Amino acid sequence: MKKLMVLIVSISLMLGLLTGCGGAPANNNAEVPPENTPGTGEEAAWPRTYVDAVGNEIVLDKKPERIALLNFHNYEPIVALGQIPVAATDTETVYKGWGSLIPYAEKFEIIDVGATKAPNLEKLVEVNPDVILYIDSTQGAIVEDLKKIAPVIAVAGGPIPGYGENWSTWQGVIREYGMMLGEEAKAEAEIARLEGLLTDAKAKLAPYQDKTFVFIRLQEKDIYSWMPDFAFNPEKGIGLKSPYEKPGQLSLESLADLNPDFIILYDEITNTVDEDKLADLNANSSVWQSLTAVKAGQVIPVDRSAFSGGPLGMEIGIRSLVEALTSK
């Protein structure tokens, strides 16, 4: 049932994006529709100088078209702006495994170039990209090898602090890719659309503002908690209440001490370990069974892409929460 809900939300997401963009995203094998090409205004001027996440200035002679993405966290902002990378790492687990990306994976192929922590350089050479997007903290040791293949641009691993103002928020990440791809207007339109969804969701979920929520993943021996900005930001998000101030590792006993009203559960479509763990807790753990959220039937599975910080996963998270809570 929960997979059906994710599929429905994913299809709705895909249709909404195609309507907003005026056509399907471009990939290396498909003709780019007019709506996905730069216009004649200042934002479409090429060449342009782009300053990346580590402060390097990169001169882009033309709009990047054959993008090799070595950072799985940033599939989403690229796709949301109408571009499909020609190659990327972790395609099986992320591109084909996240509910936010499955509708695209079913339509557009991306060449797999290995794992994010160990990209296949020989495969990258075969792909012949015109730009490689990498994470300095992960692939910095091989950046000189990457430069021999194509120009490189350092990006942050999603909306995280430490890489300048833009890289610290989901809006800023979309703007960075807008500048990189010559799609500034589309970036602002996507931001406005998502902020509209958040405003609407906040109003619909106002009756739950005094309840506590946790976003968690069940692991083999403990629990990992998240605090997605779209859910907990009081000004720019839904404004839900968290029982803790910082995300991180939790024991089952510490989760019981927090005793949230709602548990938002990381749902991994391509791996049943979460379902097995949940079944074990429901059957055998008196601590888990004592939780308010569990006793009230308020454990809500949401596709793992909602935990990623990307715009498409964020939309799945927003719509899933609204659907689950307003149907009660």
N, C-alpha and C positions, 0 to 999 in steps of 0.2 A: 504493500500500500504506500509506504513512504517513498519507494523508488518511483512509483507511478506519479506521486505528487511532485517529486523532483523533475520528472520528465515533462509534466504539464507546465511547471514553472519555466523550465528551460526552453520549451517550445514557445511559450508566451514571450520570453525574453528575446529569443531570436526574431520573432515576428515584429516585436517593438523596435528592435535595433534596425531591422531592414526597412521598416517604415520611416524611422527617423533619418536614416542615412540615404534613403532614396534608392537603394539597391544593395546587392550582396557585397561583402568585402572582396577586395581584389586579392588574388594570389598569383604565384609565379606562372601559372598555366592559364589564367583567366584574363579576359580583356577587362581593363579597368573602366568602370562606368564613369560617365562625365562627372557625376556627383562626387567621386572619390579622387578627382584630380585637382591640383591647385588651380585657383582662379587667376585673375589678372591683377589683384590688389597687392598691396605691399607685403602681406603675409606669404605670398606665393613666390617671392623673389628668390632666384637662385643665380649664382651660388650664395650661400649664407654661412656665417660662422656660428657654430653651436658650442657652448661651453658645457662640458659634461660634468658628471657627479663628483669627479676629483679635481675639477678646475682646468682640465686641458681644453684648449681651443681647437676644434676640428672644423676644417673648411669642407662643407658639403657642396659639391659642384652641381648636384641635381637631387631631386627627391629620392631618398633611398627606396629601392624596389625589391632587391634581393637581400632581405635581412636575415642574418643568422643570429638567433637569440640564445645566449648561454645562461639566461636567468629565468627559470620557470615562473617566478612570481609575476613577471611582467608580460606574460602572454596577453592578459586581458586589456590593458590600455591600448596596445597596438591593434588588437582585433576590434575594439570598440571604435577606433578611429578609421576603420575600413581597410586595414592592411593585414595580410596573412604572411607571417615569416616564411621564407623559403625553407629554412631549416631551424631546428631548435633541439635543446636537450630535454630529456625526460618526457618525450611525447606520449609514451604508453601510459604513464601514471598520471600525468597532468592534462595534456591536450585531449587525450582520449578517456580520461578518468574523472575530470571535474564536470559537474553538471552544467556549469556556466559555459564550458567550451565544447562539450559533446556535440551540440547542434552544428558547430563549425567543423569539427573533426569528421563528421559524417559527410560533409560536402567538400572540404578542402584538405588536401594532403599536405603534410609537413614532413620533410626528411629528418629522421632522427639522427643526431650526431653525438649520441652517448649520454652520459650522466653529467649533471651540472658540475660536480666536483672533479670530473675527469673527462672533458670533451674529447672526441676523436678528431685529432687534427688532420689526419689523412682524409677523413670523410669531409671535413670542412673545405679542404682544397678542392675536392671533387664537386662540391656544391657551388663553388665560385661565387661567393656572396659579394655584394658591393659595400657592405658594412657589417661589422660584428659587434654585437652588444654584449658586454661582459660585466661581471662584478669584480671590482678590484680586490675585495677581501677574500674572494674565492678563487679567482683565476689570475690574480696579479702576478703570480710566479711564472705564468706562461704568456704574459701579454706581449713580450717581444716576438715570440713565435706566432702569435695571432696577427701581429702587425705585418708579418711576411705574407699573410694570406689576403688580408683586406684591411682597410681603415677600421680602427676600433673606437668605440664610444663606451665609456664607463657609465653604468647606470646603478642606481641603488636597488637593493632587494625588496622593492615594494615601498610603501609609505613608512619610512623610518627616519628618526632624527640623525643628525651628524653629517648630512650631505647637502646642507643648505635648506632654505625655507621651502622651496617647492617640493623637494623629495620627502618632506616630513608629513605631508597630508595627501589623501587620495586625490583631491582636486589638483594639487600641485604636480603630482605624478602625471595626470592626464595632460596638464599644460606643458610639461617637459616633452612628452611625446608629440604633442601638437606642434611645438617649435621644431622638433627633430624631423617630423614628417611633413612640415608645411601645411598643417591642418589646424591652425589656431582657432579658426571660427568653429570648426566641428568640435574641437575640444571644449570650447565654452558652451556650445549647445548641449553637449553630453553632460557637462557639469550641471547646467541649469536643469536638465531633465531629471537627473538623479536627486538634486536638491529638492525638486518639486515632489518626487516620490517620498523623500524623507519628511518633508513638511506634512504631506498627507498622512503618512504612517504615524507620525507623532500625534496628530489630532485623533486618529482612530484608536490609538493605544493609550490615550490619556487616562482611561480608567485603571491602567496598570502602573502608573507612575510611583505608587507607594509599595509595589512589589519588588522583590529582589530576583535578579537573573544571573545565572552563570553560563558561560560558553565553555564547554569542556570536551576534551577527547579522552576516552578511556584507553589506557595503555596497559601493558601486561602486568606491571607491578604498582603503578600509581596513576595519577590523573594530571593532564596538562590543561591549564585554564588560559583563556584568551579574554581580551577586552576590546572587541572591534569598535573602532571610533564611530561608525555609523549607528551602532546600537546605544552606546553609552554617553556620547558627547551631548551635554545638556543644551548647547546653543546650536550646533550644526548637525546633530544627529537626532535619534528618536528620544534620547534622554532617559533611557532605562536606568534603574538603580542596581549597582553591583554591591555585594557584601564585602568585597575586598578592593584595595586600592591599586594593586599591581598584579598582573597576570604571572603565571609561572606554575611550577610543580606543586601539586597538592596530594596529600594522602587521602584515603577514603574517610579517615577519622576527622581530618581537618575540614573536608567538605561537609561532614555531618555537623561540625561546630558552626559552620557558616549557615547551614540549613536553608538554602535558597527556596523561594517560592516556585521558581521555574528553572529547569535545567535545559539548556539548548545543547544538543548532543551532536558532535562532529560525526557526520555520516559519510563513510567512505564506500562509494559504490563498487569499486574494483577490489575490495578486500573485506572479507567477512569477519576479520578478527574483532571488530567493534561489536558486531551482532553477537558473536560467541561470548565475548566478555560481558555484554549486557545481559544475555540470557543467564550466564553464570551468577551475576549479581542478583538478578531477580529471583533466582531459585535458591541461592545459598548464602547470601550476605544479609544478616540481620541489620547491619549498619546501613547499607544501601536501602533496604526496605523501610527503615525508620525515617527516611528523609521526607520532608513535607511535600516536595515536588513529586516524589515517587508515589507516595500514598494518595495524592490528589490526581494522579494521572497527568502530570504536567511536565513530563519529559518529552521534549520536542526534537525529533531528529531533523537536522538541516544539512544540506549538502556541504561538504568540506570547503568548497570554493567560497562560501560565505565567510569563512575564517581567514581568507587570504589577503584582504585589503584591496582587491581589484574591483573595478567598477561593475563588471558583469556578475561576479560572485556576490557583491554587495546588493545588487538588485534581487538576486535569488534570496538572500537573507532577509531583506526588507519584506518582500512579497510572502515568503514562507511564514514569518512572524505574524504578519497581519492576517493571513489566512488561518493560521492555527489559533490565534487568540480571539479573533472576531467570530469564529465559528462556534465558540464555546457557549 
